[in-house]
Amino acid sequence: MSDFSSNIFSALERAIGSNASLHEPCFAGNEWAYVKECLDTGWVSSVGKFVDRFEHDLAQYTGAGYAVATVNGTAALHMCLKLLEVGQEDEVLIPTMSFAATANAVAYCGAIPHFVDTDEKTLGMDALKLKAHLAEVGERQGLKCINRLTGRPIKAIVPMHAFGHPVDLDPLLELSREFSIPLVEDAAESLGSYYKGKHTGTFGLASALSFNGNKVVTTGGGGAILTHDKKLAQRAKHLTTTAKVAHPWKYDHDEVGYNYRLPNINAALGCAQLEQLPVFLERKRALAEKYGKAFEQIRGVRLFKEPAYARSNYWLNLLILDADRAGERDKILELTNSHGIMTRPVWTLLHRLPHFQSCPRMDLSSAESLEKRAINIPSSAKL
């Protein structure tokens, strides 16, 4: 192994020791008590006091008007797009550097992902490049935007807060208004992150959160829709509850719905986790600071730090290698993982996946460069 790879490994080992997973849940509060209450009372499915409490607590913490809990983050994002009536053969602008769920939610609607490049300074959508791209291919027609190359409507723009770091939202909101493209936030990874003092997920018409087992707060599996719009929230709850018409005993459904409600037993776990969120965030910021010191003396690599406008949750810390060190990435991954320190590359860019290769895209050179040079490192709050 090269001296550079060995230096990276040694810095990680000094900072966190050995045998570290990428991101483990931390259960140190009322999880046992709340879950046991569900078991003792029999309220374990999609109805129960913890579901209502979890939604209330989420809305209160984030500052959203309403929260609707779902079975996972992908279901939440799918519903956000359904609420905007994204449908067959529509296009949705999404970052190519994102988890597959972002594109999958678009595909669930019968719509087509339209891939956007990444700004290395923020890890989010590059608003300047997107503006130039829309000036070239977008044509505003009344209250909608058409891709003049394909003839298809562009129905939504979905920025994703990568690894918990907030996207620069103001220029994207400006583009949303200029081209009449509604904005939905993929805030799956950013619970506890703030953009200019306001919680992520509260800027677009709706947003999606995730509470998978590897997130800052977990419900095992789970997600939520955030919105300030009461009618959207009511419709989201109706659609995610199989579109069942309220009645004491009848089972009538007035449209095609989805069995997407979060079970009470999962919500109980989430309520206990939310109580500890401030502590989790404090620990994760302390870990990021420790990493910053560990890597500041190693040339050829930098730890990604929150943008100046943001306060990030540092869900997953990210090392970015210099361009001339890109060839070392896989050596570092092999060395660390073989010695019990779990690291991983960023996701395979979405436009490279075989089922999305024919989708429309802009120049994606920045994301393609980052893909070769970025490494996620262990980031659990318990570290």
C-alpha positions as CSV (number, residue, x, y, z in Angstrom):
1,M,0.0,0.0,0.0
2,S,1.1,3.6,-0.7
3,D,2.2,6.0,2.1
4,F,-0.9,8.1,1.2
5,S,-3.3,5.2,1.8
6,S,-1.5,4.2,5.0
7,N,-1.7,7.8,6.2
8,I,-5.5,7.9,5.6
9,F,-5.9,4.6,7.5
10,S,-3.7,5.7,10.4
11,A,-5.6,9.0,10.8
12,L,-8.9,7.1,11.0
13,E,-7.5,4.6,13.5
14,R,-6.2,7.4,15.7
15,A,-9.5,9.2,15.6
16,I,-11.9,6.3,16.2
17,G,-9.9,3.1,16.9
18,S,-10.8,-0.1,15.0
19,N,-13.9,-2.1,14.1
20,A,-16.1,0.9,13.3
21,S,-19.3,0.6,11.2
22,L,-20.3,3.3,8.8
23,H,-23.4,4.4,10.8
24,E,-24.9,2.5,13.7
25,P,-28.1,3.4,15.6
26,C,-27.8,4.5,19.2
27,F,-30.5,3.3,21.6
28,A,-30.0,5.0,25.0
29,G,-33.3,6.5,25.9
30,N,-36.9,5.4,26.2
31,E,-36.9,3.0,23.3
32,W,-37.5,-0.1,25.4
33,A,-40.3,1.5,27.4
34,Y,-42.2,2.9,24.4
35,V,-41.9,-0.3,22.3
36,K,-42.9,-2.4,25.3
37,E,-46.0,-0.2,25.8
38,C,-47.0,-1.0,22.2
39,L,-46.5,-4.7,22.9
40,D,-48.4,-4.6,26.2
41,T,-51.4,-2.7,24.7
42,G,-51.4,-4.5,21.3
43,W,-51.2,-1.2,19.4
44,V,-48.5,-2.2,17.0
45,S,-49.9,-1.4,13.6
46,S,-50.6,1.8,11.7
47,V,-53.0,3.3,14.3
48,G,-51.8,4.3,17.8
49,K,-50.8,7.2,20.0
50,F,-47.1,7.1,19.0
51,V,-47.8,7.7,15.3
52,D,-49.7,10.8,16.1
53,R,-47.1,11.9,18.6
54,F,-44.3,11.2,16.2
55,E,-45.9,13.4,13.5
56,H,-46.5,16.2,16.0
57,D,-43.0,16.1,17.4
58,L,-41.5,16.1,13.9
59,A,-43.5,19.1,12.8
60,Q,-42.6,20.9,16.0
61,Y,-38.9,20.1,15.7
62,T,-38.6,21.1,12.0
63,G,-40.9,24.0,12.0
64,A,-43.1,22.3,9.3
65,G,-46.8,23.0,9.4
66,Y,-47.6,19.3,9.1
67,A,-45.8,15.9,9.1
68,V,-47.3,12.6,7.8
69,A,-45.4,9.5,8.8
70,T,-44.7,6.8,6.2
71,V,-43.2,3.3,6.1
72,N,-39.9,4.6,4.5
73,G,-38.3,7.6,2.9
74,T,-38.9,6.3,-0.6
75,A,-42.6,6.1,0.0
76,A,-42.5,9.6,1.4
77,L,-40.8,11.0,-1.7
78,H,-43.2,9.0,-4.0
79,M,-46.1,10.6,-2.2
80,C,-44.6,14.1,-2.5
81,L,-44.4,13.7,-6.3
82,K,-47.9,12.2,-6.4
83,L,-49.2,15.3,-4.5
84,L,-47.8,17.4,-7.3
85,E,-49.5,15.2,-9.9
86,V,-46.3,14.0,-11.4
87,G,-47.3,11.3,-13.8
88,Q,-46.6,9.3,-16.9
89,E,-43.9,10.7,-19.2
90,D,-43.4,13.8,-17.1
91,E,-39.7,14.7,-16.3
92,V,-38.4,15.4,-12.8
93,L,-35.0,17.2,-12.2
94,I,-32.9,15.2,-9.7
95,P,-29.2,15.1,-8.9
96,T,-27.3,12.2,-10.4
97,M,-25.3,12.0,-7.2
98,S,-28.0,10.6,-4.9
99,F,-29.2,7.3,-3.5
100,A,-31.3,5.2,-6.0
101,A,-34.5,6.0,-4.1
102,T,-34.6,9.5,-5.5
103,A,-34.8,8.2,-9.1
104,N,-37.0,5.2,-8.1
105,A,-39.6,7.5,-6.6
106,V,-39.8,9.3,-10.0
107,A,-40.1,6.0,-11.8
108,Y,-42.9,4.9,-9.5
109,C,-44.9,7.7,-10.9
110,G,-44.2,6.6,-14.5
111,A,-42.1,9.7,-14.9
112,I,-38.6,10.2,-16.2
113,P,-35.5,11.4,-14.2
114,H,-33.7,14.3,-15.7
115,F,-30.2,14.4,-14.2
116,V,-28.5,17.5,-12.8
117,D,-24.8,18.0,-11.9
118,T,-23.4,18.5,-8.4
119,D,-21.6,21.5,-7.0
120,E,-18.5,20.3,-5.2
121,K,-18.7,23.2,-2.8
122,T,-22.1,22.1,-1.4
123,L,-22.5,18.5,-2.6
124,G,-26.0,19.6,-3.9
125,M,-27.5,20.6,-7.2
126,D,-25.4,23.1,-9.1
127,A,-27.9,25.9,-9.5
128,L,-25.7,27.9,-11.9
129,K,-25.2,25.0,-14.3
130,L,-28.9,24.1,-14.0
131,K,-29.9,27.7,-14.9
132,A,-27.8,27.6,-18.0
133,H,-29.2,24.1,-18.9
134,L,-32.8,25.2,-18.4
135,A,-32.2,28.3,-20.5
136,E,-31.1,26.0,-23.3
137,V,-33.7,23.2,-23.0
138,G,-36.6,24.6,-20.9
139,E,-39.5,26.6,-22.3
140,R,-42.0,28.1,-20.0
141,Q,-45.6,27.8,-21.3
142,G,-48.0,29.5,-19.0
143,L,-47.7,27.8,-15.6
144,K,-45.7,24.9,-16.8
145,C,-42.2,24.2,-18.2
146,I,-41.6,22.1,-21.3
147,N,-38.4,20.4,-22.3
148,R,-38.2,21.6,-25.9
149,L,-35.9,18.7,-26.8
150,T,-38.3,16.0,-25.7
151,G,-41.6,17.8,-25.7
152,R,-42.3,16.5,-22.1
153,P,-43.4,18.7,-19.1
154,I,-40.8,19.2,-16.4
155,K,-43.0,18.8,-13.4
156,A,-40.7,19.1,-10.4
157,I,-37.2,19.9,-9.2
158,V,-35.9,17.7,-6.4
159,P,-32.7,18.8,-4.7
160,M,-31.2,16.3,-2.3
161,H,-29.3,17.3,0.9
162,A,-26.4,14.9,0.4
163,F,-25.0,13.3,3.5
164,G,-26.9,15.8,5.6
165,H,-25.3,18.9,4.1
166,P,-27.9,21.5,3.0
167,V,-28.2,22.4,-0.7
168,D,-27.9,26.1,-1.6
169,L,-31.7,26.5,-1.8
170,D,-32.2,30.2,-2.6
171,P,-31.0,30.0,-6.2
172,L,-32.9,26.8,-6.8
173,L,-36.1,28.4,-5.4
174,E,-35.5,31.3,-7.8
175,L,-35.2,28.9,-10.7
176,S,-38.4,27.2,-9.5
177,R,-40.2,30.5,-9.7
178,E,-38.6,31.5,-13.0
179,F,-39.4,28.3,-14.9
180,S,-42.7,27.4,-13.0
181,I,-41.2,24.1,-11.7
182,P,-42.4,23.2,-8.2
183,L,-39.7,22.3,-5.7
184,V,-39.7,19.2,-3.5
185,E,-36.9,18.5,-1.1
186,D,-35.3,15.1,-0.7
187,A,-34.4,15.7,2.9
188,A,-34.0,12.0,3.7
189,E,-30.5,12.5,5.2
190,S,-30.8,15.9,6.7
191,L,-32.9,15.8,9.9
192,G,-31.2,18.2,12.2
193,S,-29.7,20.3,9.4
194,Y,-30.4,24.0,8.8
195,Y,-30.2,26.3,5.8
196,K,-29.8,29.9,6.8
197,G,-31.3,29.2,10.2
198,K,-34.3,27.3,8.9
199,H,-34.7,23.5,9.0
200,T,-34.2,21.6,5.7
201,G,-37.4,20.1,4.3
202,T,-39.4,23.3,5.0
203,F,-38.7,25.3,1.8
204,G,-40.4,23.4,-1.0
205,L,-44.1,22.5,-1.4
206,A,-43.3,19.2,0.3
207,S,-40.3,17.2,1.4
208,A,-39.4,13.7,2.3
209,L,-37.5,12.4,5.4
210,S,-36.0,9.0,6.1
211,F,-35.6,7.1,9.4
212,N,-33.8,4.0,8.1
213,G,-31.6,2.2,10.5
214,N,-28.5,4.1,9.4
215,K,-30.0,7.6,9.8
216,V,-29.4,10.1,12.7
217,V,-32.8,9.1,14.1
218,T,-34.2,5.8,13.2
219,T,-37.6,4.0,13.4
220,G,-36.1,0.8,12.0
221,G,-37.6,1.7,8.7
222,G,-39.7,4.8,8.2
223,G,-40.1,8.2,6.7
224,A,-42.2,11.3,6.7
225,I,-43.7,13.9,4.5
226,L,-43.3,17.5,5.6
227,T,-45.4,20.4,4.2
228,H,-46.8,23.8,5.2
229,D,-50.0,23.2,3.2
230,K,-52.9,21.7,5.1
231,K,-54.7,20.4,2.1
232,L,-51.5,18.6,0.8
233,A,-51.0,17.1,4.3
234,Q,-54.6,15.9,4.4
235,R,-54.3,14.4,0.9
236,A,-51.0,12.8,1.9
237,K,-52.5,11.1,4.9
238,H,-55.5,9.9,2.8
239,L,-53.4,8.5,0.0
240,T,-50.9,6.8,2.4
241,T,-53.8,5.2,4.3
242,T,-55.0,3.2,1.2
243,A,-57.4,6.1,0.4
244,K,-59.9,4.7,3.0
245,V,-63.0,6.8,3.6
246,A,-63.4,7.5,7.3
247,H,-66.2,5.4,8.8
248,P,-66.7,3.4,12.1
249,W,-66.9,0.1,10.3
250,K,-67.1,0.3,6.5
251,Y,-64.1,-0.3,4.3
252,D,-64.7,2.1,1.4
253,H,-61.9,3.5,-0.7
254,D,-62.5,6.4,-3.1
255,E,-59.4,6.1,-5.3
256,V,-56.2,4.0,-5.6
257,G,-54.3,4.4,-2.4
258,Y,-51.1,3.2,-0.8
259,N,-50.4,1.1,2.3
260,Y,-47.7,3.6,3.3
261,R,-48.6,4.5,6.9
262,L,-45.8,4.0,9.6
263,P,-46.7,1.3,12.2
264,N,-47.2,2.5,15.8
265,I,-44.4,0.3,17.1
266,N,-41.9,2.0,14.7
267,A,-43.2,5.4,15.7
268,A,-42.7,4.5,19.3
269,L,-39.0,4.0,18.5
270,G,-38.9,7.3,16.7
271,C,-40.4,9.2,19.5
272,A,-37.7,8.0,21.9
273,Q,-35.0,8.7,19.3
274,L,-36.3,12.3,18.7
275,E,-35.9,13.0,22.4
276,Q,-32.2,12.3,22.0
277,L,-31.7,14.1,18.7
278,P,-29.9,17.2,20.3
279,V,-27.4,14.8,21.9
280,F,-26.8,12.9,18.7
281,L,-26.2,16.0,16.8
282,E,-23.7,17.3,19.4
283,R,-21.8,14.1,19.3
284,K,-21.7,14.0,15.5
285,R,-20.4,17.6,15.3
286,A,-17.7,16.7,17.8
287,L,-16.7,13.7,15.7
288,A,-16.5,15.9,12.6
289,E,-14.3,18.3,14.4
290,K,-12.1,15.4,15.5
291,Y,-11.8,14.2,11.9
292,G,-11.0,17.7,10.8
293,K,-8.0,17.8,13.0
294,A,-6.9,14.2,12.1
295,F,-6.8,15.0,8.4
296,E,-5.7,18.6,8.3
297,Q,-2.0,17.6,8.1
298,I,-2.4,15.1,5.3
299,R,-1.9,16.6,1.9
300,G,-4.0,15.4,-1.0
301,V,-7.3,14.9,1.0
302,R,-9.8,17.1,2.7
303,L,-12.7,16.5,5.0
304,F,-15.9,18.0,3.6
305,K,-17.2,20.8,6.0
306,E,-20.6,22.3,6.1
307,P,-21.2,25.2,3.7
308,A,-21.0,28.7,5.3
309,Y,-24.8,29.2,5.0
310,A,-25.6,25.9,6.8
311,R,-25.5,24.0,10.0
312,S,-25.2,20.4,9.0
313,N,-26.1,17.2,10.9
314,Y,-22.9,15.5,9.5
315,W,-24.9,12.4,8.9
316,L,-22.0,10.8,7.0
317,N,-18.6,12.4,7.0
318,L,-16.9,12.6,3.6
319,L,-13.3,12.6,2.5
320,I,-12.6,14.2,-0.9
321,L,-9.3,13.3,-2.5
322,D,-7.4,15.7,-4.7
323,A,-7.8,15.0,-8.5
324,D,-4.3,13.6,-8.7
325,R,-5.1,11.1,-5.9
326,A,-8.2,9.7,-7.4
327,G,-6.4,6.5,-8.2
328,E,-5.9,5.9,-4.5
329,R,-9.6,5.7,-3.7
330,D,-10.0,1.9,-4.0
331,K,-6.7,1.2,-2.2
332,I,-8.0,3.2,0.8
333,L,-11.4,1.4,0.6
334,E,-9.6,-2.0,0.6
335,L,-7.2,-1.2,3.4
336,T,-9.8,0.3,5.8
337,N,-12.5,-2.3,5.2
338,S,-10.0,-5.2,5.5
339,H,-9.0,-3.8,9.0
340,G,-12.5,-3.4,10.4
341,I,-13.0,0.3,9.6
342,M,-16.0,0.5,7.3
343,T,-15.7,3.0,4.5
344,R,-17.6,3.3,1.2
345,P,-17.6,5.2,-2.1
346,V,-20.5,7.5,-2.9
347,W,-23.4,5.9,-4.7
348,T,-22.9,4.9,-8.3
349,L,-24.2,7.9,-10.2
350,L,-27.8,7.4,-11.2
351,H,-27.3,8.2,-14.8
352,R,-24.8,5.2,-15.0
353,L,-27.4,2.7,-13.8
354,P,-28.6,0.6,-16.8
355,H,-32.3,1.4,-16.3
356,F,-31.6,5.2,-16.3
357,Q,-28.9,5.5,-18.9
358,S,-31.3,6.8,-21.6
359,C,-32.7,9.5,-19.4
360,P,-32.2,13.2,-20.2
361,R,-29.2,14.9,-18.5
362,M,-27.0,18.0,-18.5
363,D,-23.2,18.0,-18.4
364,L,-22.4,15.9,-15.3
365,S,-18.6,16.3,-15.2
366,S,-18.4,17.6,-11.6
367,A,-20.4,14.6,-10.2
368,E,-18.4,12.2,-12.3
369,S,-15.2,13.7,-10.8
370,L,-16.5,13.5,-7.3
371,E,-17.6,9.9,-7.8
372,K,-14.0,8.9,-8.3
373,R,-12.6,10.9,-5.3
374,A,-15.1,10.7,-2.5
375,I,-15.1,8.3,0.5
376,N,-17.6,8.1,3.3
377,I,-16.1,7.3,6.7
378,P,-17.6,6.0,10.0
379,S,-20.0,8.6,11.5
380,S,-22.1,7.0,14.2
381,A,-23.1,9.3,17.1
382,K,-21.8,6.6,19.5
383,L,-18.2,7.2,18.1
